[in-house]
Amino acid sequence: MGLGTFEFTVLLAVLELGENAYAVSILAAAQARTGRTPARGALYTTLARLEWKGLVRSRMGEATRVRGGKRKRYYRLTAAGQKALGAARSELLDRWRSLGRALEQWP
């Protein structure tokens, strides 16, 4: 199961944020990492897809007055999500090594 670039970015943000991984913080982490502002809709679609794939799980937090009684949905990485990130890391490292070898052979 390969990861798309944005899926990888979102999974990495969820991993790094730990207990504080909810949509707004994930969006901010993705923006900080990429220098681009992802659309909220793209983030929610990606989080739903990652949950459907079993790479993240979500839970609802408590309602707060600050949010007008609304609850935050928190995300956490699953074992399958950790495995997917590890596989993506290995693939990226292999690509970098291949690039290094190709550049060494460049005329």
C-alpha positions in Angstrom: 0.0 0.0 0.0 1.8 3.1 -1.2 1.3 6.5 0.3 0.7 9.6 -1.7 2.8 12.7 -0.8 0.0 14.4 1.1 -0.9 11.2 2.9 2.7 10.8 4.0 2.7 14.4 5.2 -0.5 13.9 7.2 0.7 10.7 8.8 4.0 12.2 9.7 2.1 15.2 11.3 -0.1 12.8 13.3 3.0 10.9 14.5 4.8 14.1 15.5 1.8 15.7 17.2 1.0 12.7 19.3 -2.0 13.4 21.7 -2.4 16.9 20.1 -3.2 15.6 16.6 -6.5 17.1 15.5 -7.5 18.8 12.2 -6.2 22.3 12.9 -2.9 21.2 14.4 -2.4 18.7 11.6 -3.1 21.4 9.0 -0.6 23.7 10.7 2.1 21.0 10.8 1.5 20.1 7.1 1.8 23.8 6.2 5.0 24.2 8.3 6.5 21.1 6.7 5.6 21.9 3.1 5.4 25.7 3.0 1.9 25.4 1.4 -1.5 25.8 2.9 -3.6 22.6 2.2 -7.3 23.0 1.8 -9.3 21.9 4.8 -11.4 19.7 2.6 -8.3 18.0 1.3 -7.2 17.3 4.9 -10.6 15.9 6.0 -10.8 13.7 2.9 -7.3 12.4 3.5 -7.9 11.8 7.2 -11.1 9.9 6.3 -9.2 7.8 3.7 -6.3 7.1 6.1 -8.9 6.0 8.7 -10.6 3.8 6.1 -7.2 2.2 5.3 -6.7 1.5 9.0 -3.6 3.8 9.2 -5.1 6.2 11.8 -7.9 6.0 14.3 -9.9 8.9 15.6 -11.8 9.6 18.8 -13.9 12.5 19.9 -12.6 14.8 22.6 -14.7 16.6 25.2 -16.9 19.6 24.4 -15.3 22.9 25.4 -16.8 26.4 25.9 -14.0 27.9 23.8 -15.3 25.9 20.8 -18.9 26.7 21.6 -19.6 23.3 22.9 -18.1 21.5 19.9 -15.8 18.5 20.3 -12.5 18.0 18.6 -11.8 14.8 16.7 -8.3 13.5 17.6 -6.3 11.2 15.5 -3.6 8.7 16.3 -1.4 6.5 14.3 -2.1 2.7 14.2 0.4 0.0 14.0 -0.4 -0.3 10.3 0.2 3.5 10.0 3.6 3.1 11.6 4.4 0.3 9.2 3.3 2.4 6.2 5.5 5.3 7.3 8.4 2.9 7.7 7.9 1.4 4.3 7.6 5.0 2.8 10.9 5.9 4.5 12.6 2.8 3.1 11.4 3.6 -0.3 12.6 7.2 -0.1 16.0 6.2 1.1 16.3 3.7 -1.7 15.4 6.4 -4.2 18.0 8.8 -2.7 20.7 6.1 -2.9 19.7 5.4 -6.6 20.0 9.1 -7.3 23.4 9.3 -5.7 24.7 6.4 -7.8 23.2 7.9 -11.0 24.8 11.3 -10.2 28.2 9.6 -9.6 28.0 8.1 -13.1 27.0 11.4 -14.7 29.5 12.6 -17.3 
